[in-house]
Amino acid sequence: MNAEEYLSRNTRLNAGLLQVLRRGTAEIFHQGGSGVFLKDRISGAYMLSASDTTLGRRWLREQETAPYTLLHICDHDLAEYAMRRYHFPTILECLQAVWENGRPDVPQRLTIREASRAELPMIANHYTKLDMAELEQIQRLHNLFVAFFEGSFVGFIGCHLEGSIGLLKILPEYRGQGFATELEAFMVRRTLDLGLLPFGQVETWNKSSFALQRKLGMQLSDETLYWLF
């Protein structure tokens, strides 16, 4: 069984690895009927999905020649093992939200365009989860967009380096008008046009984001995935 076949058995859980594989930026270390372990050459993330936890642990140990700085793991026990072994200070628990329904039919009221380099400080002021260097890299990859309503700046959205839709922010005075749904629908259509898989990741505590995903029609994974950094 190759990587695509294994990951496609659970697309909702494995969307992150599938995206990296399909866009051609994966360095595959292991693939087969028990799992896939790869590295994304753009984000630098090591990504692991394995049904055999003993095998997954062995794969992790085999790549220890350089310290891990970013791990994406699709299994609770393997994530706990990696957390203990590699002493990561941060772990994010997320559900995957995957688009499976053709093209979203959401009316467009916003004017949406690529963010310019000059707009990055403004974006960084509102979105503090990423540093300026990463925002600059996302912008250079043409994956960061700003939105305007009747000439006024409303918010922004983009794709993270590993390919998930995110960086979504609507300014407080424009919330409650459906602009977040419209921006995410725009990104879903754009991702489909690129021949890629539209998906995002929602931290398990974020009820408002879950509501947005359901409103748009995204399908949520049953299992939790983990980011360690």
Contacts in CASP RR format, 6 or more apart in sequence:
PFRMAT RR
TARGET T0000
AUTHOR 0000-0000-0000
METHOD contacts of the structure
MODEL  1
MNAEEYLSRNTRLNAGLLQVLRRGTAEIFHQGGSGVFLKDRISGAYMLSA
SDTTLGRRWLREQETAPYTLLHICDHDLAEYAMRRYHFPTILECLQAVWE
NGRPDVPQRLTIREASRAELPMIANHYTKLDMAELEQIQRLHNLFVAFFE
GSFVGFIGCHLEGSIGLLKILPEYRGQGFATELEAFMVRRTLDLGLLPFG
QVETWNKSSFALQRKLGMQLSDETLYWLF
1 31 0 8 1.000
1 32 0 8 1.000
1 33 0 8 1.000
2 31 0 8 1.000
2 32 0 8 1.000
3 17 0 8 1.000
3 21 0 8 1.000
3 26 0 8 1.000
3 28 0 8 1.000
3 31 0 8 1.000
3 32 0 8 1.000
3 36 0 8 1.000
3 38 0 8 1.000
4 18 0 8 1.000
4 21 0 8 1.000
4 22 0 8 1.000
5 33 0 8 1.000
6 14 0 8 1.000
6 31 0 8 1.000
6 32 0 8 1.000
6 33 0 8 1.000
6 34 0 8 1.000
6 35 0 8 1.000
6 36 0 8 1.000
6 49 0 8 1.000
7 14 0 8 1.000
7 17 0 8 1.000
7 18 0 8 1.000
7 21 0 8 1.000
7 36 0 8 1.000
7 49 0 8 1.000
8 14 0 8 1.000
8 18 0 8 1.000
10 221 0 8 1.000
10 223 0 8 1.000
11 18 0 8 1.000
11 98 0 8 1.000
11 100 0 8 1.000
11 197 0 8 1.000
12 96 0 8 1.000
12 98 0 8 1.000
12 219 0 8 1.000
12 220 0 8 1.000
12 221 0 8 1.000
12 222 0 8 1.000
13 49 0 8 1.000
13 74 0 8 1.000
13 96 0 8 1.000
13 221 0 8 1.000
13 222 0 8 1.000
13 223 0 8 1.000
13 225 0 8 1.000
14 36 0 8 1.000
14 49 0 8 1.000
14 74 0 8 1.000
15 96 0 8 1.000
15 98 0 8 1.000
15 164 0 8 1.000
15 197 0 8 1.000
15 199 0 8 1.000
15 200 0 8 1.000
15 221 0 8 1.000
16 47 0 8 1.000
16 72 0 8 1.000
16 96 0 8 1.000
16 162 0 8 1.000
16 163 0 8 1.000
16 164 0 8 1.000
16 197 0 8 1.000
16 199 0 8 1.000
17 26 0 8 1.000
17 36 0 8 1.000
17 38 0 8 1.000
17 47 0 8 1.000
17 49 0 8 1.000
17 72 0 8 1.000
17 74 0 8 1.000
18 197 0 8 1.000
19 162 0 8 1.000
19 163 0 8 1.000
19 164 0 8 1.000
19 196 0 8 1.000
19 197 0 8 1.000
19 199 0 8 1.000
20 26 0 8 1.000
20 38 0 8 1.000
20 40 0 8 1.000
20 47 0 8 1.000
20 162 0 8 1.000
20 163 0 8 1.000
21 28 0 8 1.000
21 38 0 8 1.000
22 195 0 8 1.000
22 196 0 8 1.000
22 197 0 8 1.000
23 163 0 8 1.000
23 196 0 8 1.000
25 40 0 8 1.000
25 41 0 8 1.000
25 42 0 8 1.000
26 38 0 8 1.000
26 39 0 8 1.000
26 40 0 8 1.000
26 41 0 8 1.000
27 38 0 8 1.000
27 39 0 8 1.000
27 40 0 8 1.000
27 41 0 8 1.000
28 36 0 8 1.000
28 37 0 8 1.000
28 38 0 8 1.000
29 37 0 8 1.000
29 38 0 8 1.000
29 39 0 8 1.000
29 59 0 8 1.000
29 62 0 8 1.000
29 63 0 8 1.000
30 36 0 8 1.000
30 37 0 8 1.000
30 59 0 8 1.000
31 37 0 8 1.000
31 38 0 8 1.000
33 51 0 8 1.000
34 50 0 8 1.000
34 51 0 8 1.000
34 52 0 8 1.000
34 55 0 8 1.000
35 49 0 8 1.000
35 50 0 8 1.000
35 51 0 8 1.000
35 52 0 8 1.000
35 55 0 8 1.000
35 56 0 8 1.000
36 47 0 8 1.000
36 48 0 8 1.000
36 49 0 8 1.000
36 50 0 8 1.000
37 46 0 8 1.000
37 47 0 8 1.000
37 48 0 8 1.000
37 50 0 8 1.000
37 56 0 8 1.000
37 59 0 8 1.000
37 60 0 8 1.000
37 63 0 8 1.000
38 46 0 8 1.000
38 47 0 8 1.000
39 45 0 8 1.000
39 46 0 8 1.000
39 47 0 8 1.000
40 47 0 8 1.000
40 161 0 8 1.000
40 162 0 8 1.000
42 141 0 8 1.000
42 161 0 8 1.000
42 162 0 8 1.000
43 70 0 8 1.000
43 160 0 8 1.000
43 161 0 8 1.000
43 162 0 8 1.000
43 163 0 8 1.000
44 69 0 8 1.000
44 70 0 8 1.000
44 161 0 8 1.000
45 70 0 8 1.000
45 71 0 8 1.000
45 72 0 8 1.000
45 161 0 8 1.000
45 162 0 8 1.000
46 63 0 8 1.000
46 68 0 8 1.000
46 70 0 8 1.000
46 71 0 8 1.000
46 72 0 8 1.000
47 71 0 8 1.000
47 72 0 8 1.000
47 73 0 8 1.000
47 162 0 8 1.000
48 56 0 8 1.000
48 59 0 8 1.000
48 60 0 8 1.000
48 71 0 8 1.000
48 72 0 8 1.000
48 73 0 8 1.000
48 74 0 8 1.000
48 75 0 8 1.000
48 78 0 8 1.000
49 73 0 8 1.000
49 74 0 8 1.000
49 75 0 8 1.000
50 56 0 8 1.000
50 59 0 8 1.000
50 74 0 8 1.000
50 75 0 8 1.000
50 78 0 8 1.000
53 75 0 8 1.000
53 77 0 8 1.000
53 78 0 8 1.000
53 81 0 8 1.000
56 78 0 8 1.000
57 78 0 8 1.000
57 81 0 8 1.000
60 78 0 8 1.000
60 81 0 8 1.000
60 82 0 8 1.000
60 85 0 8 1.000
67 86 0 8 1.000
68 82 0 8 1.000
68 86 0 8 1.000
68 88 0 8 1.000
68 228 0 8 1.000
69 229 0 8 1.000
70 227 0 8 1.000
70 228 0 8 1.000
70 229 0 8 1.000
71 79 0 8 1.000
71 82 0 8 1.000
71 86 0 8 1.000
71 88 0 8 1.000
71 226 0 8 1.000
71 227 0 8 1.000
71 228 0 8 1.000
71 229 0 8 1.000
72 162 0 8 1.000
72 225 0 8 1.000
72 226 0 8 1.000
72 227 0 8 1.000
72 228 0 8 1.000
73 79 0 8 1.000
73 82 0 8 1.000
73 225 0 8 1.000
73 226 0 8 1.000
73 228 0 8 1.000
74 223 0 8 1.000
74 225 0 8 1.000
74 226 0 8 1.000
75 226 0 8 1.000
76 224 0 8 1.000
76 226 0 8 1.000
79 91 0 8 1.000
79 226 0 8 1.000
79 228 0 8 1.000
82 88 0 8 1.000
82 228 0 8 1.000
83 91 0 8 1.000
83 228 0 8 1.000
86 228 0 8 1.000
88 228 0 8 1.000
88 229 0 8 1.000
89 229 0 8 1.000
90 227 0 8 1.000
90 228 0 8 1.000
90 229 0 8 1.000
91 226 0 8 1.000
91 227 0 8 1.000
91 228 0 8 1.000
92 203 0 8 1.000
92 226 0 8 1.000
92 227 0 8 1.000
92 228 0 8 1.000
93 203 0 8 1.000
93 204 0 8 1.000
93 224 0 8 1.000
93 225 0 8 1.000
93 226 0 8 1.000
94 201 0 8 1.000
94 202 0 8 1.000
94 203 0 8 1.000
94 204 0 8 1.000
94 224 0 8 1.000
94 225 0 8 1.000
94 226 0 8 1.000
94 227 0 8 1.000
95 201 0 8 1.000
95 202 0 8 1.000
95 204 0 8 1.000
95 210 0 8 1.000
95 220 0 8 1.000
95 221 0 8 1.000
95 223 0 8 1.000
95 224 0 8 1.000
95 225 0 8 1.000
96 199 0 8 1.000
96 200 0 8 1.000
96 201 0 8 1.000
96 202 0 8 1.000
96 220 0 8 1.000
96 221 0 8 1.000
96 225 0 8 1.000
97 199 0 8 1.000
97 200 0 8 1.000
97 201 0 8 1.000
97 202 0 8 1.000
97 213 0 8 1.000
97 218 0 8 1.000
97 219 0 8 1.000
97 220 0 8 1.000
97 221 0 8 1.000
98 197 0 8 1.000
98 198 0 8 1.000
98 199 0 8 1.000
98 200 0 8 1.000
98 218 0 8 1.000
98 219 0 8 1.000
98 220 0 8 1.000
98 221 0 8 1.000
99 188 0 8 1.000
99 191 0 8 1.000
99 192 0 8 1.000
99 197 0 8 1.000
99 198 0 8 1.000
99 199 0 8 1.000
99 217 0 8 1.000
99 218 0 8 1.000
99 219 0 8 1.000
100 219 0 8 1.000
101 217 0 8 1.000
101 219 0 8 1.000
102 192 0 8 1.000
103 188 0 8 1.000
103 189 0 8 1.000
103 192 0 8 1.000
104 185 0 8 1.000
104 188 0 8 1.000
104 189 0 8 1.000
104 216 0 8 1.000
104 217 0 8 1.000
106 181 0 8 1.000
106 182 0 8 1.000
106 185 0 8 1.000
106 216 0 8 1.000
107 182 0 8 1.000
108 182 0 8 1.000
108 186 0 8 1.000
109 149 0 8 1.000
109 179 0 8 1.000
109 182 0 8 1.000
110 147 0 8 1.000
110 148 0 8 1.000
110 149 0 8 1.000
110 154 0 8 1.000
110 179 0 8 1.000
110 182 0 8 1.000
110 183 0 8 1.000
110 186 0 8 1.000
111 147 0 8 1.000
111 148 0 8 1.000
111 149 0 8 1.000
111 151 0 8 1.000
112 145 0 8 1.000
112 146 0 8 1.000
112 147 0 8 1.000
112 148 0 8 1.000
112 183 0 8 1.000
112 186 0 8 1.000
113 145 0 8 1.000
113 146 0 8 1.000
114 139 0 8 1.000
114 142 0 8 1.000
114 144 0 8 1.000
114 145 0 8 1.000
114 146 0 8 1.000
115 123 0 8 1.000
115 139 0 8 1.000
115 144 0 8 1.000
115 145 0 8 1.000
115 146 0 8 1.000
115 156 0 8 1.000
116 139 0 8 1.000
117 136 0 8 1.000
117 139 0 8 1.000
119 146 0 8 1.000
120 132 0 8 1.000
120 135 0 8 1.000
120 136 0 8 1.000
120 139 0 8 1.000
121 132 0 8 1.000
122 153 0 8 1.000
123 135 0 8 1.000
123 144 0 8 1.000
123 146 0 8 1.000
123 156 0 8 1.000
123 167 0 8 1.000
123 169 0 8 1.000
124 130 0 8 1.000
124 132 0 8 1.000
124 135 0 8 1.000
126 155 0 8 1.000
126 156 0 8 1.000
126 169 0 8 1.000
126 171 0 8 1.000
127 135 0 8 1.000
127 156 0 8 1.000
127 167 0 8 1.000
127 169 0 8 1.000
130 138 0 8 1.000
130 167 0 8 1.000
134 161 0 8 1.000
135 144 0 8 1.000
137 161 0 8 1.000
138 144 0 8 1.000
138 158 0 8 1.000
138 159 0 8 1.000
138 160 0 8 1.000
138 161 0 8 1.000
138 167 0 8 1.000
141 159 0 8 1.000
141 161 0 8 1.000
143 158 0 8 1.000
143 159 0 8 1.000
143 163 0 8 1.000
144 156 0 8 1.000
144 157 0 8 1.000
144 158 0 8 1.000
144 159 0 8 1.000
144 167 0 8 1.000
145 156 0 8 1.000
145 157 0 8 1.000
145 158 0 8 1.000
145 183 0 8 1.000
145 186 0 8 1.000
145 187 0 8 1.000
146 153 0 8 1.000
146 155 0 8 1.000
146 156 0 8 1.000
147 153 0 8 1.000
147 154 0 8 1.000
147 155 0 8 1.000
147 156 0 8 1.000
147 157 0 8 1.000
147 179 0 8 1.000
147 182 0 8 1.000
147 183 0 8 1.000
148 154 0 8 1.000
149 174 0 8 1.000
149 179 0 8 1.000
152 174 0 8 1.000
153 171 0 8 1.000
154 170 0 8 1.000
154 171 0 8 1.000
154 174 0 8 1.000
154 179 0 8 1.000
155 169 0 8 1.000
155 170 0 8 1.000
155 171 0 8 1.000
155 174 0 8 1.000
155 179 0 8 1.000
155 183 0 8 1.000
156 167 0 8 1.000
156 168 0 8 1.000
156 169 0 8 1.000
156 183 0 8 1.000
157 165 0 8 1.000
157 166 0 8 1.000
157 167 0 8 1.000
157 168 0 8 1.000
157 169 0 8 1.000
157 183 0 8 1.000
157 184 0 8 1.000
157 186 0 8 1.000
157 187 0 8 1.000
158 165 0 8 1.000
158 166 0 8 1.000
158 167 0 8 1.000
158 168 0 8 1.000
158 187 0 8 1.000
159 165 0 8 1.000
159 166 0 8 1.000
159 167 0 8 1.000
159 187 0 8 1.000
159 191 0 8 1.000
160 166 0 8 1.000
160 167 0 8 1.000
163 196 0 8 1.000
164 199 0 8 1.000
164 200 0 8 1.000
164 201 0 8 1.000
165 184 0 8 1.000
165 187 0 8 1.000
165 188 0 8 1.000
165 191 0 8 1.000
165 198 0 8 1.000
165 199 0 8 1.000
165 200 0 8 1.000
166 187 0 8 1.000
166 200 0 8 1.000
168 180 0 8 1.000
168 183 0 8 1.000
168 184 0 8 1.000
170 179 0 8 1.000
170 180 0 8 1.000
170 183 0 8 1.000
180 212 0 8 1.000
181 212 0 8 1.000
181 215 0 8 1.000
181 216 0 8 1.000
184 212 0 8 1.000
184 216 0 8 1.000
185 216 0 8 1.000
187 198 0 8 1.000
188 198 0 8 1.000
188 216 0 8 1.000
191 197 0 8 1.000
191 198 0 8 1.000
192 198 0 8 1.000
199 218 0 8 1.000
200 218 0 8 1.000
201 225 0 8 1.000
201 227 0 8 1.000
202 209 0 8 1.000
202 210 0 8 1.000
202 213 0 8 1.000
202 220 0 8 1.000
203 209 0 8 1.000
204 224 0 8 1.000
210 220 0 8 1.000
213 220 0 8 1.000
214 220 0 8 1.000
END
